[in-house]
Amino acid sequence: MNEIELLNWARGPGLAYATIIMVFGLTLRVFEILSLGRAEELAEVRGTGVSDGWKMILKRSLPEPRHWKLITASYIFHVGLLVVIFFFIPHTQLFRDVFGIFWSGWPNYVIDFFTVLSIAAMMYTLVSRFVDPTRRILSKMSDYFAWVVTFLPLVTGYMAFHRLGIDYTTMLAVHILSVELLMISLPVSKLTHAITFTMARYYTGSTNGRRGIQS
């Protein structure tokens, strides 16, 4: 398989398979979570817990002052990644071709800025895992795997756009394949939190509210 055939496979069957696996896997994970239901209440229910659930989502989304450096890096990475995914013009064209919806992309220099910023933020979070003794002990292979499969699309995308490294066609194919690896990993790794984090926070806050506990 030459570089053109590899690129065509990545753009065609590879992307289709990755999309099917991601959608099916995430749907199954959400269904499994919802099917667990709510634990039996052994004490008097103090309220519905609805407002408490939403408050917990908001509260856990705000940065903690004691970890402001790490939290800031995490926010920068997540915001930058979302900007690159949804506002890079080739990506917006892909959404138009696949889903039939289209919005204007942002200038390339803006995307470049957020890409470099996200890469730097991810490097900081990785270094912090080695420097901080507590985080180093708590970090497992699954954490590093999630970091790698998230990091690769950013780096390979930047290299492909700027014609760095190997030839453009091969690099573009590698970038698309790295994105597909990320898509496949979403349902089976810690990256599932991208979908389930709001559910977990809402459940915790709602349960505390029903028990009369201030979150």
N, C-alpha and C positions, 0 to 999 in steps of 0.2 A: 504494500500500500504506500503510494507516494504522498507528498504533502497535500496535493489537491484532493486526492481521494479521502485522506484523513479529515481535511476541513469539511468536505461535503458530508461525510458520515457524522461528524460532530454537529454540524448545522441541521442535519436531517434526522436519521434514526436515533442518534445519540441523544439529541435534545428531546425527542418524542418519548423515548424510554425513561429518561430522567424525570420528565414532567409527570408521566403516569405514576412512577414510583413515589415521587414527592407528594402528589395530590392524594394518592391512595393511602400512603403511610401516615400523613398528617391527619387525614380524615379518620383513620382507624385510631390513632392516638387520642384525638379529641373525643371520639365515641367511647373509648375505654374509660377516660376520665369521667365523662358525664354519667356513664353507666354505674359508677361506684356509688352515686347518690350521696346523701348526707348522713353522717354518723348519727346514731340514735341519741336524742337529747335526754339526758338523765336528770337534768335540773330544770327548774321552771324557765320557760322561754321568756326573755325580757323584751323582745321586739322582733321585727322581721329581719333585721340585719342588712337590709338593702343599702341604706345610706352608709352604713359602716363598711360594707364591701367596697363601695366606690371611694370612700375616704382612704381606705388602705391602698388602693391602686395609686391614688394621688400621692399619698405619704411616701410609699416606697419608690416613687419616681423622682422624688426630690433628693438632692445630694446631701450626704452626711458630712458635716464640717470636719470631723476627725479624720476622714479619709478623702479629703477634697482633691488631692493630686490624682489619685487613682480613679476616683469618680469622674473627675473632669476629663481624664484621658478616655474613659469608657464612653462618656457622652460624645466627645469629639469623634471617636471611632464610629459609633452607631449613626450619628447624624451624617457624617461624611459618607458612610457606606450607603445610606438611603439616598443621599443626593446623587451619588454616582450611578446607582441602580436606576433611579427614576428620571434623571434629568440629563444624562449623557445622550446626545442626539441619536447615535446608532441604537441605543437601548429603547428610546421612545419610538423609533421606527419599528423595532421588533415587537413592541407591545401593540402597535397599530396593525402589523401584519398578522399577529397571532390572535389578538382579542378584538380588533376592530375599533379600538379607542386610541385617541391621540392627543397629546398635549405638547406644548413647545418645550424644547430642550434648552439648556443653558449654554453659554459660550464655553469653548474648550478650555480656556485659561481658568475659568471658575472650577470646572470639573477637575482639572489638573491640581488646583490648589487643594480641593477637598480630598483628592486621592492621596496626595503626599501627606496631608495632615492626618488622614486615617491610618496610613502606613506607619507614620511616626508614633501615633497614639498606640497602635497595636504593639509596636516594638517596646514602648514604655511598659505596657501591661505585662509583656513577656519577661522583661528584665526584672520587674518587681516581683515576679514569682520566684526568681532565683535569689534576689537580694533579701526579701522579707522571709525570715526563718519560718514563721507561721504559715504563710502562703505556700512556701516551698514544700512543707510537710503535707499540707492538705491537698496540694495539686497532684492529680493522677494522670495517667496516660490519656484518659478520655478528655481531660482539659487541654492537653497539648494537641491532641488530634483535632479538637474543635477549633483551636487557634490556627493550626496549619491550613485546614480546608477553608477557613474564612480569609486567611491572609493571601493564599495563592491567587484567587481571582483578581484581587487588587493589584498585586505586583505584575502578574502576567498581562493584565489589561493595560497597565501603564507602559510596559515594555513593548507590547504589540502596537499601541498607538504611536509611540515615539520611535518605532523601528529599532529597538535595542535588542542585543543578543542575536539569536538565530534569525533566519529569514522570516519575513513578515507572515507569509502564509502558514508556516509551521507554528510560529508563535501565536497567531490568531487561533489556530486549531487547539493549541495547548491551553490558551485562555478559556475557550468555550468548554473544553473538557474539564478544566478545573471548576468552572461554574456548575457543570453537571454533577461533578463529585460533591460539591456543596449541596446541591439540590437533593441528591440521593441520601446525603448524611443527615439532613434535617430531621427526618422522622425517627432515626435510629441512634441519635447521639444527644449530647447535652444541648445542641443547637435547637432542639424542639422548644426550648424556652422562648424562642422568638414568637411562637404561636400561643403557648400555654401560660406565659408569665402573668397575663392579666387574670386568667382563670384562677391560678393559685393565690394571687393576692386578694382577689375578690372573695374567694372561699374563706381564707384566713380571717379577713376583716368581718365578713358576714357572720361567721361562727362565733367570733369574739363578741360581736354586737348582740347576738341572740342569747349569749350567756351573761350579758351585762358587763363585759370586760372592755375597758377603754384601751383601744389599740394605740 
